């Protein structure tokens, strides 16, 4: 049987199928993604090395929704804007958070955001150790608040955490 003229799989389609599973169940499996895409699980490995790579694709997808502002004269405004954007991105997919916190960050969009945050915190006069502590605290606050948007019955809380 010849190959289709249009590829059935792409990284975007694999990530979208994985995100659909995560939003529905809190996790994904290679067979589950393959079933959603109507391919064999082995076909996925022509595009990704495995589960860890898919988790990073999901992180990149979520982080792409975070609008990182151009640094301005007010570094705390930069931090507040990033915190709001970051929380909003993860509140859309709160069941994704446990998967992301279980492995090392490798997504370029995440690094870009963390670099802007580090510069903003540095601009307030914090030293390197305090910058790391501030980013860790912000991460914990934002991800913890976003995770609270998921309910066990699959519904999301409405109106929670609008103010930051």
LUMVO-816795 format. One line per field, with one value per residue (C-alpha): residue number from 1; residue in three letters; x negated, y, z. Coordinates in Angstrom, 1 decimal, always signed. Example, Ala and Ser with C-alpha at 12.3 -4.5 7.8 and 13.67 -1.06 7.14 Angstrom:
2
i c(1,2)
aa c(ALA,SER)
u c(-12.3,-13.7)
v c(-4.5,-1.1)
w c(+7.8,+7.1)
***
This chain:
164
i c(1,2,3,4,5,6,7,8,9,10,11,12,13,14,15,16,17,18,19,20,21,22,23,24,25,26,27,28,29,30,31,32,33,34,35,36,37,38,39,40,41,42,43,44,45,46,47,48,49,50,51,52,53,54,55,56,57,58,59,60,61,62,63,64,65,66,67,68,69,70,71,72,73,74,75,76,77,78,79,80,81,82,83,84,85,86,87,88,89,90,91,92,93,94,95,96,97,98,99,100,101,102,103,104,105,106,107,108,109,110,111,112,113,114,115,116,117,118,119,120,121,122,123,124,125,126,127,128,129,130,131,132,133,134,135,136,137,138,139,140,141,142,143,144,145,146,147,148,149,150,151,152,153,154,155,156,157,158,159,160,161,162,163,164)
aa c(UNK,UNK,UNK,UNK,UNK,UNK,UNK,UNK,UNK,UNK,UNK,UNK,UNK,UNK,UNK,UNK,UNK,UNK,UNK,UNK,UNK,UNK,UNK,UNK,UNK,UNK,UNK,UNK,UNK,UNK,UNK,UNK,UNK,UNK,UNK,UNK,UNK,UNK,UNK,UNK,UNK,UNK,UNK,UNK,UNK,UNK,UNK,UNK,UNK,UNK,UNK,UNK,UNK,UNK,UNK,UNK,UNK,UNK,UNK,UNK,UNK,UNK,UNK,UNK,UNK,UNK,UNK,UNK,UNK,UNK,UNK,UNK,UNK,UNK,UNK,UNK,UNK,UNK,UNK,UNK,UNK,UNK,UNK,UNK,UNK,UNK,UNK,UNK,UNK,UNK,UNK,UNK,UNK,UNK,UNK,UNK,UNK,UNK,UNK,UNK,UNK,UNK,UNK,UNK,UNK,UNK,UNK,UNK,UNK,UNK,UNK,UNK,UNK,UNK,UNK,UNK,UNK,UNK,UNK,UNK,UNK,UNK,UNK,UNK,UNK,UNK,UNK,UNK,UNK,UNK,UNK,UNK,UNK,UNK,UNK,UNK,UNK,UNK,UNK,UNK,UNK,UNK,UNK,UNK,UNK,UNK,UNK,UNK,UNK,UNK,UNK,UNK,UNK,UNK,UNK,UNK,UNK,UNK,UNK,UNK,UNK,UNK,UNK,UNK)
u c(+0.0,-1.5,-2.1,+0.6,-0.1,+0.4,-1.3,+1.2,-1.1,-2.9,-4.3,-1.3,+1.2,-0.5,-0.6,+3.0,+4.1,+2.0,+3.5,+7.0,+6.2,+4.6,+7.5,+10.0,+8.1,+5.1,+2.6,+1.9,+0.6,-1.0,+1.8,+4.4,+2.8,+2.5,+6.1,+7.2,+5.1,+6.2,+2.6,+0.6,-1.4,-4.6,-3.9,-4.3,-7.9,-8.7,-8.0,-8.9,-11.4,-8.9,-6.7,-9.2,-9.3,-5.6,-5.5,-7.9,-5.7,-2.8,-4.9,-5.9,-2.2,-1.2,-4.1,-3.5,-0.3,-2.3,-2.8,-6.1,-6.3,-9.2,-11.0,-10.1,-11.2,-9.0,-10.3,-7.5,-5.0,-6.9,-6.7,-3.0,-2.2,-4.1,-2.4,+1.0,+0.2,-1.4,+1.5,+4.0,+2.1,+2.0,+5.6,+6.7,+5.1,+4.7,+4.4,+1.2,-0.6,-1.5,-3.0,-5.2,-6.4,-7.7,-10.4,-13.1,-12.2,-13.6,-11.1,-12.5,-9.4,-9.8,-13.4,-12.5,-10.0,-12.3,-15.1,-12.8,-11.7,-15.3,-16.2,-13.1,-13.9,-17.6,-16.5,-14.7,-18.1,-17.9,-21.1,-21.3,-20.2,-17.2,-16.3,-16.2,-14.1,-11.7,-11.2,-10.7,-8.1,-6.3,-6.3,-4.8,-2.2,-1.1,-1.1,+0.5,+3.2,+3.7,+3.9,+6.8,+8.8,+9.2,+12.0,+12.0,+15.2,+13.6,+15.3,+13.4,+14.1,+15.6,+14.3,+11.5,+8.1,+8.9,+6.9,+3.2)
v c(+0.0,+3.4,+6.2,+8.9,+12.1,+14.1,+12.8,+11.5,+12.5,+15.7,+16.9,+19.3,+16.5,+14.3,+17.1,+18.0,+14.4,+14.1,+17.3,+16.2,+13.0,+15.0,+17.4,+14.5,+12.1,+13.8,+11.7,+10.2,+6.9,+6.2,+3.7,+6.4,+9.0,+6.5,+5.5,+9.2,+9.7,+6.4,+5.1,+2.3,+3.2,+2.3,+5.1,+7.7,+6.8,+8.0,+11.5,+11.4,+9.5,+8.8,+10.1,+12.6,+14.4,+14.5,+16.1,+18.7,+19.3,+19.9,+22.3,+24.2,+24.4,+25.8,+28.2,+29.5,+31.0,+33.1,+36.6,+37.7,+41.5,+43.5,+44.6,+48.1,+50.5,+48.8,+45.3,+44.5,+45.2,+42.7,+40.1,+40.7,+40.5,+37.3,+35.8,+36.6,+35.2,+32.2,+31.4,+31.9,+29.6,+26.8,+27.4,+26.3,+22.9,+22.4,+18.6,+19.1,+20.6,+17.3,+15.9,+19.0,+19.3,+15.7,+16.3,+18.8,+21.9,+21.8,+23.9,+27.1,+29.1,+28.3,+29.3,+32.6,+33.4,+32.4,+34.6,+37.7,+36.9,+36.6,+39.9,+41.6,+40.3,+41.2,+44.7,+45.0,+44.6,+40.9,+38.8,+35.5,+33.3,+35.5,+35.7,+31.9,+31.8,+34.4,+32.5,+29.3,+31.0,+32.5,+29.1,+27.4,+30.1,+30.2,+26.5,+25.7,+28.3,+27.0,+23.4,+24.4,+25.1,+21.4,+19.5,+15.7,+15.5,+17.2,+20.5,+23.7,+26.1,+29.3,+32.7,+31.5,+33.2,+36.1,+38.6,+38.2)
w c(+0.0,-1.0,+1.5,+1.6,-0.3,+2.9,+6.0,+8.6,+11.5,+12.5,+15.8,+16.0,+15.5,+18.0,+20.6,+20.0,+20.5,+23.7,+25.0,+24.4,+26.4,+29.2,+29.4,+29.6,+31.8,+33.3,+31.4,+27.9,+26.5,+23.2,+22.3,+23.2,+21.0,+18.2,+18.5,+18.4,+15.2,+13.7,+13.4,+15.0,+18.1,+16.3,+13.8,+16.5,+17.0,+13.4,+14.8,+18.5,+20.6,+23.3,+26.1,+27.4,+24.0,+23.9,+27.4,+26.1,+23.0,+25.5,+27.6,+24.4,+23.4,+26.8,+27.0,+23.5,+24.9,+27.5,+26.1,+27.4,+27.5,+26.3,+29.4,+30.5,+33.2,+35.7,+36.3,+38.7,+36.0,+33.8,+36.5,+37.1,+33.4,+33.0,+36.1,+34.8,+31.3,+32.7,+35.0,+32.2,+29.9,+32.5,+33.8,+30.3,+30.8,+34.6,+34.2,+32.3,+35.3,+37.1,+33.8,+33.4,+36.9,+36.8,+34.2,+33.5,+31.4,+27.8,+25.9,+24.3,+25.1,+28.8,+28.8,+27.1,+29.8,+32.6,+31.1,+31.1,+34.6,+35.8,+34.2,+35.8,+39.2,+38.8,+37.8,+41.2,+42.9,+43.8,+43.7,+41.7,+44.6,+45.4,+41.7,+41.6,+44.8,+43.4,+40.2,+42.1,+44.3,+41.3,+39.5,+42.6,+43.1,+39.4,+38.8,+42.1,+41.4,+37.9,+39.1,+41.4,+38.2,+37.5,+39.2,+39.5,+37.5,+34.5,+35.0,+35.6,+38.4,+37.0,+38.1,+40.4,+40.4,+38.1,+40.2,+40.7)
***
